[in-house]
Amino acid sequence: TVAVDLISGKTHIFRDDNSKIAVKSSIAIPGAITPVKYKNMLLVDGGVSSIVPVKEAKSIGAKRIVAFDVSRKGDAKEKFENAIDVMFRVDGIRGELLKQYQLSRADKVIRLGHYEIKSNEYSAIDKLISMGEELAEENINEIKEIFSAGMIKRIFSSGKRAAAGTLFASLDFGSNTIIVSVYEKDSSECVKEEIIHHDLMFETDEGILKEEGINKLKKYILYVKNTLNKMKVDSYKIIGTAQFRGLKNVPEIQQLFISILGKPMMILSPGDEAHLTFLGNTFGRDLKDGSIAILDVGGGSTEFIIQISPIRKYIENIPIGSKRLMMVCEKENLHTEEEIRKKAREYLKYYGNTRNLKLIISGGTITTIAGTFQKMEKYDKKNIDNMIIQREEIDRYISKYAGKNTEEIKTSLNYDKERASHIVFGLIIISEIMHMYNVDDLTISTDGIRRGMFLFSNRPTYL
């Protein structure tokens, strides 16, 4: 989001700022809506300097840009009644020139064209969205060609490319676990996956990973390094997600990774985490027919993506996961199943009716329940992948575990017993989304963000 500071005359780009302020500023049309005071600035609509902010997108690292021009092209004007008409005309010409300059820097420009909708005609929002979707579908092949190397790939391309060898490891430092997934480069097969449970979320205080947490993290990193050495892994990439995104002492943590593993952790934005999750979970699956939804319930956040072929229509990183929901409910003294469900619903959004939605779910919550459901003695990635579980079974496990203490739940889990304290919270997130979209069953995926990282590090043409 872009706004202009009336005091300095400079453009302000909202990145990690207050989203409410960003929206208010971006619609503060000069002369119509009061400017917004924020951090010693007086902000108005960014269209004052950047109707289509291509330059600003490039300034924060965008390498490929598809620009959507929804503005009206001014017609020729021959009659001017007064000086105000002249001033408006001059301002319109200046704006058009600025817009064309910005659009010239984009890789692809899609124009909405002629339409009879006024700027304050809010009842036409759905119509405008449909028009945008239709235009995207019309241009989808060209858009895919522009992004053939993939948006996410750029995040990982700043370091060296994967060395010529046989094995690649994705190191996922999540909110519940640290998972090491090792892939064979030629076949793309996951040949080893190791899961390390941790409690680093409880070692965080006011946005800082405390000294005890730093010491634990160091031990985990050393263990991971030893695992990589034993398997003679040729190359690897390190992912950090919700657990690390908001920490204030990230520089100290990064130095720890560099000193032990020789490279920093790549802390993904919520959107990029969702994209990678989608790509990893859909690899090798037929997406041509119907609608597909990917749901990955982690400890700190939940990724939810709906694709109505061929467009990914809704992509969201929900700021609540199994462990974080548990912590919120404990803080607010919420203990019953209905209280927890109500709290979960506060974080979820309904994106509209989608017929025949196929739901694919990944994450430790569902793979742990799958093992218990199948009475497996230990985690078996191959046998769990593609397993189908009915919604009523999910609800049955919720009813079974709700109200029980951690030790009681542990006795009923076949493996990953460390999840006992928060597994019911993850199941409730899954159940609420299944009920919200009227989905009767789900398909389990044992892939996800780690395979997504592998693909974009070793399969640059995969989209």
C-alpha positions in Angstrom: 0.0 0.0 0.0 1.3 3.4 -1.0 0.5 6.9 0.4 1.9 10.4 0.1 3.1 12.5 3.0 1.9 16.1 2.5 4.5 17.5 4.8 7.6 16.1 3.1 6.1 15.4 -0.3 7.6 11.9 -0.2 5.9 8.6 -1.0 5.4 6.3 2.0 5.3 2.5 1.4 3.4 0.5 4.0 5.1 -2.8 4.6 4.9 -3.9 8.2 3.0 -0.9 9.4 -0.5 -0.7 10.9 -2.8 -2.2 8.3 -5.8 0.0 9.4 -3.7 3.1 8.9 -2.5 1.8 5.6 -6.1 1.4 4.3 -7.3 4.8 5.7 -4.3 6.6 4.1 -4.6 4.9 0.7 -8.2 6.1 0.4 -7.7 9.6 1.8 -8.5 11.4 -1.5 -7.3 15.0 -1.2 -10.1 17.5 -0.8 -12.7 14.7 -0.1 -11.4 12.7 2.8 -9.3 14.1 5.8 -5.6 13.3 5.6 -4.3 10.7 8.1 -1.8 11.6 10.9 0.8 8.9 11.3 4.4 9.0 12.6 4.9 12.7 12.1 3.4 12.4 8.6 0.1 13.7 7.1 -0.8 11.0 4.6 -3.1 11.1 1.6 -4.0 8.7 -1.3 -0.8 7.4 -3.0 -2.5 8.1 -6.3 -1.2 11.7 -5.9 2.2 10.4 -7.1 1.6 6.8 -8.1 -1.7 5.7 -9.6 -0.2 2.3 -10.3 2.8 2.0 -8.0 5.2 -0.1 -10.2 8.3 1.9 -9.2 7.5 1.5 -5.5 7.1 -2.3 -6.0 10.5 -2.5 -7.6 12.0 -0.4 -4.8 11.1 -3.1 -2.3 12.5 -6.0 -4.4 9.9 -7.0 -7.0 11.6 -8.4 -10.1 8.6 -9.2 -12.2 5.4 -7.1 -12.1 2.0 -7.5 -13.6 0.2 -4.2 -13.3 -3.6 -3.8 -13.3 -4.8 -0.5 -14.7 -8.4 0.2 -13.5 -8.3 4.0 -14.1 -10.4 5.7 -16.8 -8.5 7.2 -19.7 -9.4 10.9 -20.0 -11.1 11.8 -23.2 -10.2 14.9 -25.2 -11.7 18.1 -23.8 -12.4 21.1 -26.0 -14.6 23.4 -23.8 -13.4 25.1 -20.6 -15.9 27.1 -18.6 -13.5 28.7 -16.1 -10.1 28.5 -14.4 -11.1 25.5 -12.3 -11.9 23.5 -15.4 -8.4 24.4 -16.7 -6.8 23.4 -13.3 -8.6 20.0 -13.3 -7.6 19.4 -16.9 -3.9 20.1 -16.2 -4.0 17.8 -13.1 -5.6 15.1 -15.2 -2.9 15.4 -17.9 -0.1 15.3 -15.3 -1.7 12.2 -13.7 -2.0 10.4 -17.1 1.7 11.0 -17.9 2.8 9.8 -14.4 0.6 6.7 -14.9 2.0 5.9 -18.3 5.6 6.3 -16.9 4.8 3.8 -14.1 3.1 1.3 -16.5 6.0 1.3 -18.9 8.1 -0.3 -16.1 5.8 -3.3 -15.7 6.4 -6.6 -17.4 2.7 -6.9 -18.3 -0.2 -4.4 -18.1 -3.8 -5.6 -17.9 -6.4 -2.9 -18.4 -10.0 -3.1 -17.3 -11.1 -1.1 -20.3 -14.3 0.8 -20.7 -16.9 0.3 -17.9 -19.9 2.2 -16.6 -19.3 2.0 -12.9 -18.8 5.1 -10.7 -16.1 5.3 -8.1 -18.7 5.4 -5.3 -20.9 2.6 -6.6 -20.1 0.1 -3.8 -22.9 -2.3 -4.8 -20.8 -3.1 -7.9 -17.9 -4.6 -6.0 -18.7 -8.2 -6.9 -19.1 -7.3 -10.5 -15.7 -5.6 -10.5 -14.1 -8.7 -8.9 -15.6 -10.9 -11.5 -14.4 -8.6 -14.3 -10.9 -8.8 -12.8 -11.0 -12.6 -12.6 -12.1 -12.9 -16.2 -9.3 -10.7 -17.3 -6.8 -12.7 -15.3 -8.0 -15.9 -16.9 -7.8 -14.4 -20.4 -4.1 -13.5 -19.7 -3.2 -16.5 -17.6 -0.8 -18.1 -20.1 1.2 -14.8 -20.4 1.2 -14.3 -16.7 2.5 -17.8 -16.1 5.3 -17.2 -18.7 6.3 -14.0 -16.9 6.5 -15.8 -13.6 7.8 -19.1 -15.0 10.6 -19.2 -12.5 8.1 -18.6 -9.7 7.7 -15.7 -7.3 9.0 -17.7 -4.3 12.1 -18.7 -6.1 13.5 -15.2 -5.8 13.5 -15.5 -2.1 15.9 -18.3 -2.3 18.0 -17.1 -5.3 20.1 -14.6 -3.3 22.5 -17.4 -2.2 24.3 -20.0 -4.2 22.3 -22.4 -6.3 22.1 -26.0 -5.2 25.4 -27.8 -5.7 25.7 -30.5 -8.2 24.9 -33.6 -6.1 22.2 -35.9 -5.1 20.6 -34.7 -1.9 18.9 -31.5 -0.9 17.4 -30.7 2.6 14.6 -28.3 3.5 15.0 -27.2 7.1 11.7 -26.0 8.5 12.0 -24.2 11.9 8.3 -24.0 12.8 6.3 -23.0 15.9 5.8 -26.7 17.1 8.6 -28.6 15.5 11.8 -28.4 13.5 11.5 -30.7 10.5 14.4 -31.9 8.3 13.1 -33.2 5.0 15.8 -34.6 2.6 15.0 -35.0 -1.1 16.7 -36.9 -3.9 17.2 -34.2 -6.5 16.7 -36.3 -9.6 13.6 -38.2 -8.5 12.1 -35.5 -6.2 11.5 -38.2 -3.7 11.6 -37.5 0.0 14.2 -40.0 1.3 14.3 -38.9 5.0 12.2 -36.8 7.3 13.2 -36.1 10.9 10.9 -34.3 13.3 12.2 -32.5 16.4 9.6 -31.1 18.9 10.3 -27.9 20.8 8.8 -25.4 23.1 10.5 -22.2 21.9 7.2 -20.4 21.8 7.1 -20.6 25.6 10.6 -19.1 25.7 9.5 -15.9 24.2 8.8 -12.8 26.3 7.6 -9.4 24.8 8.8 -10.4 21.3 12.2 -11.6 22.4 13.5 -15.1 22.4 15.0 -15.4 25.9 18.5 -16.6 26.7 17.2 -20.1 27.7 15.4 -20.2 24.3 18.6 -19.2 22.5 20.5 -21.9 24.2 17.9 -24.5 23.2 17.8 -23.3 19.7 21.6 -23.6 19.5 21.3 -27.3 20.5 18.7 -27.9 17.9 20.8 -26.3 15.1 23.8 -28.4 16.1 21.7 -31.5 16.0 20.4 -30.5 12.5 24.0 -29.9 11.3 25.0 -33.4 12.6 22.1 -34.9 10.7 23.1 -33.2 7.5 26.7 -34.3 7.8 25.6 -37.9 8.5 23.5 -38.0 5.3 26.1 -36.1 3.3 23.5 -33.6 2.1 24.9 -31.5 -0.8 22.8 -28.4 -0.2 20.0 -27.1 2.0 17.8 -24.1 2.7 16.5 -22.9 6.1 12.9 -21.7 6.6 11.6 -19.6 9.5 7.9 -19.0 9.8 5.5 -17.6 12.4 7.7 -18.5 15.4 10.4 -16.1 14.2 8.6 -13.5 12.2 7.8 -11.1 15.0 10.9 -11.5 17.1 12.9 -8.4 18.0 16.2 -10.2 18.4 16.3 -11.8 14.9 19.9 -10.4 14.2 21.2 -12.4 17.2 19.3 -15.5 16.0 20.6 -15.1 12.5 24.2 -15.0 13.7 23.6 -18.3 15.5 22.5 -19.9 12.2 25.4 -18.4 10.3 28.0 -19.5 12.9 26.7 -23.1 12.8 25.1 -23.8 9.4 27.0 -21.2 7.4 23.9 -19.3 6.2 21.0 -17.3 7.7 17.4 -18.5 8.1 15.0 -17.2 5.5 12.1 -15.8 7.5 9.1 -16.0 5.1 6.3 -13.4 4.9 2.8 -14.8 5.6 1.9 -14.6 2.0 5.1 -16.4 0.8 4.6 -19.1 3.4 1.1 -19.7 2.0 2.3 -19.9 -1.6 5.0 -22.4 -0.7 2.6 -24.5 1.2 0.2 -24.6 -1.8 2.9 -25.5 -4.2 4.3 -28.3 -2.0 0.9 -29.8 -1.3 -0.3 -29.7 -4.9 2.8 -31.2 -6.5 1.9 -34.2 -8.6 -1.9 -33.6 -8.2 -4.4 -33.0 -10.9 -5.8 -29.5 -10.5 -7.7 -29.2 -13.8 -11.2 -30.0 -12.6 -13.2 -28.4 -9.8 -12.0 -26.4 -6.8 -9.2 -27.3 -4.5 -8.4 -25.9 -1.0 -5.1 -26.3 0.8 -5.1 -26.1 4.6 -1.9 -26.3 6.7 -2.4 -26.1 10.4 0.8 -25.2 12.1 1.6 -24.2 15.7 1.7 -20.5 15.2 -0.3 -19.9 12.0 -2.6 -21.6 9.5 -2.3 -21.3 5.7 -5.5 -21.5 3.7 -5.6 -21.3 -0.1 -8.5 -21.9 -2.4 -7.9 -22.4 -6.1 -10.8 -22.3 -8.6 -8.9 -23.6 -11.6 -6.8 -22.0 -13.0 -6.7 -19.1 -10.5 -5.6 -19.2 -6.9 -8.5 -17.1 -5.7 -8.0 -16.8 -2.0 -4.6 -16.9 -0.3 -4.4 -16.3 3.4 -2.1 -16.8 6.4 -4.4 -17.0 9.4 -2.5 -15.8 12.5 -3.6 -18.7 14.7 -2.4 -22.2 14.9 -2.9 -25.1 17.3 -0.4 -23.9 19.9 -1.2 -20.2 19.6 -5.0 -20.9 19.8 -4.3 -23.0 23.0 -2.3 -20.0 24.5 -5.1 -17.5 23.6 -7.8 -19.8 25.2 -5.7 -20.3 28.3 -5.2 -16.6 28.7 -8.9 -15.9 28.3 -9.9 -18.9 30.4 -11.8 -20.7 27.6 -12.0 -24.4 28.2 -15.1 -26.0 26.7 -15.3 -27.2 23.1 -17.9 -24.6 22.2 -15.8 -21.8 23.8 -12.7 -22.9 21.8 -14.7 -23.2 18.6 -16.2 -19.7 19.0 -12.7 -18.3 19.6 -11.3 -20.1 16.5 -14.2 -18.7 14.3 -13.1 -15.1 15.2 -9.9 -15.7 13.1 -11.6 -17.5 10.2 -13.2 -15.9 7.1 -15.7 -17.3 4.7 -14.8 -16.6 1.0 -18.1 -17.6 -0.6 -19.7 -20.7 -1.9 -17.4 -23.2 -3.7 -19.0 -26.3 -5.1 -17.3 -29.7 -4.9 -14.4 -28.3 -3.0 -11.6 -30.8 -2.5 -9.8 -30.2 0.8 -6.2 -31.2 1.2 -4.7 -30.8 4.7 -1.2 -31.0 5.9 0.5 -30.3 9.3 1.3 -32.3 12.4 -2.2 -32.2 13.8 -3.7 -34.2 11.0 -0.8 -36.6 10.5 -0.8 -37.4 14.2 -4.5 -38.1 14.2 -4.1 -40.2 11.0 -1.6 -42.5 12.7 -3.9 -42.9 15.7 -6.9 -43.5 13.4 -4.9 -46.2 11.5 -3.4 -47.6 14.7 0.2 -47.1 13.4 3.0 -47.7 15.9 5.1 -45.0 14.3 4.9 -42.2 11.7 4.8 -43.6 8.2 4.9 -40.8 5.6 4.1 -42.9 2.6 1.1 -44.7 4.1 -0.5 -41.5 5.6 -0.1 -39.5 2.4 -3.4 -39.4 0.4 -5.4 -40.9 3.3 -9.0 -39.8 3.4 -10.7 -38.9 6.8 -14.4 -38.0 7.2 -15.4 -34.8 8.9 -17.4 -36.8 11.4 -14.2 -38.6 12.5 -12.5 -35.3 13.1 -15.5 -34.2 15.3 -15.5 -37.5 17.1 -11.8 -37.0 18.1 -12.6 -33.5 19.3 -15.4 -34.7 21.5 -13.2 -37.5 22.8 -10.3 -35.1 23.7 -12.2 -32.0 24.8 -12.0 -31.6 28.5 -9.3 -34.2 29.0 -5.9 -33.3 30.4 -2.7 -33.6 28.5 -1.6 -36.9 30.1 -5.0 -38.5 29.3 -4.7 -37.5 25.6 -1.1 -38.7 25.5 -2.2 -42.3 26.3 -4.5 -42.4 23.3 -2.0 -41.0 20.7 0.1 -43.6 18.9 3.1 -41.2 18.3 4.0 -37.5 18.4 2.6 -37.5 21.9 4.2 -34.1 22.4 1.2 -32.7 20.5 -1.2 -33.9 23.2 -1.4 -30.4 24.9 -2.7 -28.6 21.8 -3.9 -31.3 19.3 -7.6 -30.6 20.1 -7.1 -26.9 19.2 -5.7 -27.9 15.8 -8.5 -30.3 15.2 -11.1 -27.5 16.0 -9.5 -25.2 13.4 -9.8 -28.0 10.8 -13.4 -28.9 11.8 -14.5 -25.3 11.7 -13.2 -24.8 8.2 -14.8 -28.1 7.0 -18.2 -27.0 8.5 -17.8 -23.5 7.1 -17.4 -24.8 3.5 -19.6 -27.9 4.0 -16.8 -30.3 3.2 -17.5 -33.9 4.1 -14.0 -35.4 4.0 -10.4 -34.3 3.7 -7.3 -35.8 1.9 -4.0 -35.8 3.9 -0.8 -34.5 2.4 2.5 -35.2 4.1 4.2 -32.6 2.0 3.9 -28.8 2.2 6.2 -25.9 2.7 9.3 -28.1 2.7 8.6 -29.6 -0.7 7.6 -26.2 -1.9 11.1 -25.0 -1.0 12.7 -28.0 -2.7 10.8 -27.4 -5.9 11.7 -23.7 -6.2 15.4 -24.4 -5.3 15.8 -27.3 -7.7 12.9 -27.1 -10.2 12.9 -23.5 -11.4 10.5 -24.3 -14.3 7.9 -25.8 -12.0 4.9 -23.6 -11.4 
